[in-house]
Structure formats: structure tokens, C-alpha cells
Amino acid sequence: MNLDHLPYFIAIASYGSLSAASRHLDVSQQALSSYLSDLEKNFGMPFFYRNRQRLYLTEAGKRYLKGAQDILNVMGRTRNAIQMLGRGPDQELHIGISAHTGAMILAESALEFSQRYPGVQLVPHEGYSFDLRRMVHSGTVSIAMTSLTSLDPPELQFIPILRDEFVLALPAYHTRAQKAASFEELPVADLPEFQDEVFVRSTPNTSTYHVLEPLFEQSGFRPTIAFSSPNINMLTMLIRTGCGIGFLRYRNDPDFAYYRLKNPPYSYNGVIAKPTHVLSEPERYLVYLFNKHQVTLGGVRMRTDALLDIIREFSAGDYLPEDLQ
């Protein structure tokens, strides 16, 4: 196993094409073809199969890919640890995050980021959606992970990662509670059917408020509000304890029952920056990690050209080619 050639295999697996991997690596397609042929001959089995002009990993190929990634990760961590001996970070990357979902995803991403960029220190700035937009405009942060009400926000560059559907959440013991085994099996209702209920809701400094407020206007009634809070964890607890019903993102939790609306409300989660800002390599890798660690049960992953380019740049085979179509 030639360690210098491991990136060849990873690129072929990531792009699903010798020609695309060749352009990415700046290595001739003939050289990649010879490398792959020799590798498969040496092991006595195929690592890829072709379908509709694309290359897909066989079971043997998947095992080889995992080994290649593990070896390169160990080499990278060792090199970074040695380089960082006796020196601090070379630069700081200021990023905006929400105090809840954003903080959790950043925490899950921090180790991978520091292993790849040991000289870059992440400096998080917490806030709600309107606060984060102000931070971007003022230059306090270069990028921020937040949710927006539109795919095309004015005066902002936006890389959407996830479209989230809000569902109406009730405590499990509510008289109207109906249990469902999955998001797809949730009962569907019209919002006016719940106009006699007491609600909890988010505050106007959150994007959630501006997604949901028009729903009540369109439904022709003003809800009775028991509590308002920008804190999604507080709203979740208020619903769980029976203080009211409200809108949440779906999760498989026995303490709740959910309804989907016939005209469902959505928010778009992703990364924002100034329109003229060109994302640096560490920033692009952070977007890649945010996408990797976003968990969705009722949402839909976005696949814009900008996001797909970033995934292909850093995926190293984590995403098989069929996931990128």
C-alpha cells in the first residue's frame, strides 16, 4: 500500500469518476486508471463497479476506503500535534451560532475542525437569528449558522443546508394527542381546529416567530398566548409540562404528540455571510461539518450547487456519488 496514493482512491470514491478525480487531483486520467487497475490486481478483487457512467464502491472498496481514511487521519493528527508543539493558534475564526442547535453542532464539529486546522482557533458568538444577522453585517463574525424564513435573504449570502418543517406539538397526555410511529405517519390538521387552545410561542427576535406569525393571520384568529420565549428548550419544556401547545421541529419523543399542517410552515437552516465575502478554506470546511452533523427527522437536506461543491471538496468519500445527484 503506497501511502502517497491513498488520496487517489479517496478522490475516485468521492467523485465517482476517473475524469473528475483527475481534474481534482491534477493527475492524468491514465495515471489514475493504471493505479486503480494495479491496486485491484494486487488484491485480486474489484473495488468499484460501473453503472450509468459512474463508479460505485464494492464492499471490498468500502473497506479499503475506510482504511485509507483512518490512515490519513492518523497521519494528519500526528503531523498537526507535532507542528503545534510550543505554538499557539495562527488565526482566529469568529463565527455566529444559536445558543442551542448551533452550539450543539459546533461542539460536535470542533474536534474534526481542530484536527484539520490546528492553527485556527474557533471563536463562537451566540445569539438569536436577528442578532446573528447584525453580527455578520457589522463584521463581528465572518459567517454565522442560523435559520432564515427565505432562501433568498436580502443583503446576505446564504448557503442553505436544511429545510425544516414545523409541526404542532402537544403534550402526550393531551386529549387530542394521536401517537404516530414516524414523521410520515403524523396526522394532518388545519390550524383553526386549535383556535380554542392556549399556545406558547417564540419571540419576535427569532426567525421562528416570523415563520409562524403569518399562519395565524391566514387562519383568521389570534391565539391565546400563555408564554413567549426565544429559547427553544424553554418552549419545549413548557409544552411538555402542559402550559400550552406550540410549534416545534419534529423529534421522536414519547412526551409529545404532533400534527402536521395542511399548509406546513418551513424554515431554512444554513450559513450566512456578507454578499461579497469569499469563504476561506477553513470556513468552507466548517460549512461541510455543519452539513455533516445536522440531524433531520422531519426536514429535507438542501442540495444547492454551492453546498455540493463544498461537500465534494472535503467529503473524502463520506458521501457516495449517488447522494450527490
C-alpha positions in Angstrom: 0.0 0.0 0.0 1.6 3.3 -1.2 0.5 5.9 1.3 1.1 8.7 -1.2 -1.5 7.2 -3.4 -4.3 6.9 -0.8 -5.7 10.4 -1.9 -6.1 8.9 -5.4 -8.5 6.2 -4.1 -10.4 8.7 -1.9 -10.9 11.1 -4.8 -12.2 8.4 -7.1 -14.7 7.2 -4.4 -15.8 10.8 -3.7 -16.3 11.9 -7.3 -17.4 8.6 -8.8 -15.4 9.3 -11.9 -11.8 9.0 -13.0 -12.1 12.1 -15.1 -13.5 14.2 -12.3 -10.9 12.8 -9.8 -8.2 13.6 -12.3 -9.2 17.2 -12.5 -9.4 17.5 -8.8 -6.0 15.9 -8.2 -4.3 17.4 -11.2 -3.2 13.9 -12.1 -3.7 12.4 -15.6 -6.7 10.1 -16.0 -4.4 7.5 -17.5 -2.3 7.5 -14.3 -5.4 7.1 -12.2 -6.7 4.3 -14.3 -3.3 2.4 -14.1 -3.2 3.0 -10.4 -6.7 1.5 -9.9 -6.0 -1.4 -12.2 -2.8 -2.3 -10.4 -4.5 -1.9 -6.9 -7.4 -4.3 -7.8 -5.0 -6.7 -9.4 -2.8 -6.7 -6.3 -5.8 -7.5 -4.1 -7.4 -9.9 -6.6 -10.9 -8.3 -6.5 -12.7 -5.2 -7.8 -13.1 -2.1 -5.6 -15.5 -0.4 -7.9 -18.3 -1.3 -10.3 -19.7 1.0 -13.1 -23.3 1.9 -13.5 -24.5 4.6 -15.9 -21.1 6.1 -16.4 -20.4 6.4 -12.7 -18.1 4.3 -10.4 -19.6 2.9 -7.2 -17.7 1.2 -4.3 -18.0 -2.6 -3.9 -17.9 -4.0 -0.4 -14.2 -4.5 -0.7 -13.9 -0.9 -1.9 -15.8 0.4 1.1 -13.4 -1.4 3.4 -10.4 -0.1 1.6 -11.8 3.4 1.7 -12.3 3.2 5.4 -8.8 2.0 6.0 -7.4 4.8 3.7 -9.3 7.5 5.6 -8.2 6.1 9.0 -4.5 6.1 7.9 -4.6 9.6 6.6 -6.5 10.9 9.7 -3.8 9.4 12.0 -1.1 10.8 9.9 -2.8 14.3 9.8 -3.4 14.3 13.6 0.2 13.3 14.3 1.6 15.9 11.9 -0.6 18.6 13.4 0.3 17.7 17.0 4.0 17.9 16.2 3.6 21.2 14.4 1.6 22.7 17.3 4.2 21.9 20.0 5.2 25.2 21.6 3.0 27.4 19.5 -0.5 28.9 19.7 -3.1 29.4 17.0 -2.1 31.4 14.0 -5.5 33.0 13.5 -9.0 33.2 14.9 -12.2 32.4 13.1 -15.2 34.3 14.5 -18.5 32.5 13.8 -22.0 33.2 14.9 -24.2 30.4 16.3 -27.5 30.0 18.1 -27.3 29.2 21.7 -29.0 25.8 21.3 -28.8 23.9 18.0 -25.8 25.9 16.7 -23.8 25.4 19.9 -24.5 21.7 19.8 -23.5 21.3 16.2 -20.4 23.4 16.7 -19.4 21.2 19.7 -19.8 18.1 17.5 -17.7 19.6 14.8 -14.9 21.2 16.9 -12.6 18.2 17.2 -12.6 17.4 13.4 -12.0 21.1 12.7 -9.1 21.4 15.1 -7.5 18.2 13.7 -7.6 19.6 10.2 -6.7 23.3 11.1 -4.8 23.2 14.4 -3.6 26.8 13.8 -7.1 28.2 13.6 -9.0 28.9 16.8 -12.8 28.9 16.6 -14.3 31.9 18.5 -18.1 31.4 18.8 -20.5 34.3 19.3 -24.0 33.2 20.4 -27.3 35.0 19.5 -30.7 34.6 18.0 -31.3 34.9 14.3 -31.7 38.7 14.2 -28.6 39.1 16.5 -26.6 36.9 14.2 -27.5 38.8 11.1 -26.4 42.0 12.8 -23.1 40.4 13.7 -22.5 39.4 10.1 -23.3 42.9 8.8 -21.1 44.6 11.4 -18.2 42.2 10.7 -18.2 40.9 14.3 -18.3 37.4 12.7 -17.3 36.3 9.2 -20.0 33.6 9.0 -23.0 32.5 11.1 -25.1 29.4 11.3 -28.7 30.4 11.6 -32.2 29.8 10.3 -34.0 32.1 7.9 -37.5 32.4 6.5 -36.4 32.6 2.9 -33.9 31.0 0.6 -33.0 34.4 -0.9 -32.5 36.8 2.1 -31.8 40.4 1.1 -28.2 41.7 1.5 -26.9 38.3 2.6 -25.1 35.4 1.1 -26.8 32.2 2.2 -25.8 28.6 1.8 -28.9 26.6 2.9 -28.2 23.2 4.5 -31.6 22.0 5.7 -35.2 22.9 5.2 -37.1 22.2 8.4 -40.9 21.7 8.7 -42.5 23.0 11.9 -45.2 20.7 13.4 -47.7 21.5 16.1 -46.6 19.8 19.3 -48.9 18.7 22.1 -48.1 17.0 25.4 -48.6 13.3 25.1 -51.5 13.3 27.6 -53.4 16.0 25.7 -57.0 14.9 24.9 -56.3 15.5 21.1 -53.0 13.6 21.2 -52.6 10.9 18.5 -49.4 8.8 18.5 -47.6 8.0 15.3 -44.7 5.8 14.6 -42.8 8.2 12.3 -42.9 11.7 10.8 -44.6 10.4 7.7 -47.4 8.9 9.7 -48.3 12.1 11.6 -51.9 13.2 11.5 -52.7 16.3 9.4 -54.9 19.2 10.5 -55.9 22.8 9.8 -54.6 25.4 12.3 -58.1 26.8 13.0 -59.1 23.5 14.6 -56.9 24.5 17.5 -58.1 28.1 18.0 -59.6 27.3 21.4 -56.2 26.1 22.7 -53.6 28.1 24.7 -50.3 28.5 22.9 -46.6 29.1 23.7 -44.5 30.7 21.1 -41.2 32.3 20.2 -40.4 36.0 20.5 -40.1 38.5 17.5 -36.2 38.4 17.6 -36.2 34.9 16.3 -36.8 33.7 12.7 -39.3 31.1 14.0 -41.7 33.9 15.1 -41.7 35.4 11.6 -42.3 31.9 10.0 -45.2 31.2 12.3 -46.9 34.5 12.8 -48.4 34.7 9.3 -50.0 31.3 9.9 -52.4 32.8 12.5 -53.2 35.8 10.3 -54.0 33.4 7.4 -56.1 31.2 9.7 -58.2 34.2 10.9 -57.7 34.0 14.6 -55.4 35.4 17.2 -54.1 32.7 19.6 -54.2 33.0 23.4 -50.6 33.1 24.4 -49.5 31.7 27.8 -45.8 32.2 27.4 -43.3 33.6 24.9 -39.6 32.9 24.8 -36.7 32.9 22.3 -35.3 29.8 24.0 -36.4 26.7 22.2 -35.5 24.5 25.1 -37.8 26.5 27.4 -40.7 26.3 24.8 -40.2 22.6 24.6 -40.4 22.2 28.4 -43.5 24.5 28.6 -45.3 22.2 26.1 -44.1 19.0 27.8 -45.5 20.2 31.2 -48.8 21.3 29.7 -48.5 25.1 29.8 -49.7 25.2 26.2 -49.3 23.8 22.7 -46.9 25.2 20.2 -44.7 24.7 17.1 -41.5 22.6 17.3 -39.3 20.7 14.9 -40.3 17.0 14.9 -38.3 14.6 17.1 -39.2 11.1 18.2 -40.1 11.8 21.8 -42.7 9.9 23.8 -43.6 13.0 25.8 -45.1 14.7 22.7 -47.8 14.1 20.1 -47.6 16.1 16.8 -49.8 17.3 14.0 -48.6 18.4 10.6 -50.4 21.3 9.0 -52.0 21.0 5.5 -50.0 24.1 4.5 -46.8 23.4 6.5 -44.5 26.2 7.7 -40.8 25.9 6.9 -37.5 27.5 7.9 -34.2 27.2 6.2 -31.1 26.5 8.2 -27.7 27.2 6.9 -24.7 29.6 6.8 -24.9 33.3 6.1 -22.1 35.8 5.2 -21.8 39.2 3.6 -22.6 39.1 -0.1 -19.0 40.0 -1.1 -17.4 37.6 1.4 -15.4 34.8 -0.2 -15.3 31.8 2.1 -11.8 30.7 3.2 -10.9 27.1 3.2 -11.4 26.7 7.0 -14.8 28.4 6.6 -15.8 26.1 3.8 -14.7 23.1 5.9 -16.9 24.4 8.7 -19.9 24.5 6.4 -19.1 20.9 5.4 -19.0 19.9 9.1 -22.2 21.7 9.8 -23.9 19.8 7.0 -22.4 16.6 8.2 -23.7 17.0 11.8 -27.1 18.4 11.0 -29.7 15.8 12.2 -33.1 15.8 10.5 -36.2 13.7 11.2 -38.8 15.9 9.6 -36.6 18.1 7.4 -35.2 17.9 3.9 -31.5 18.3 3.2 -30.7 21.0 0.7 -28.5 20.3 -2.3 -27.5 23.6 -3.8 -24.6 23.9 -6.2 -22.6 25.8 -3.6 -23.1 23.2 -0.9 -22.4 20.3 -3.3 -19.1 21.9 -4.3 -18.1 22.1 -0.6 -19.2 18.5 0.1 -17.1 17.3 -2.9 -14.1 19.3 -1.8 -13.9 17.8 1.7 -16.0 14.6 1.6 -13.2 12.1 1.1 -15.8 9.5 0.3 -18.1 10.2 3.2 -20.9 10.9 0.7 -21.2 8.3 -2.0 -21.8 9.7 -5.5 -25.4 8.7 -5.6 -26.0 11.0 -2.6 -24.8 14.0 -4.7 -27.1 13.5 -7.6 
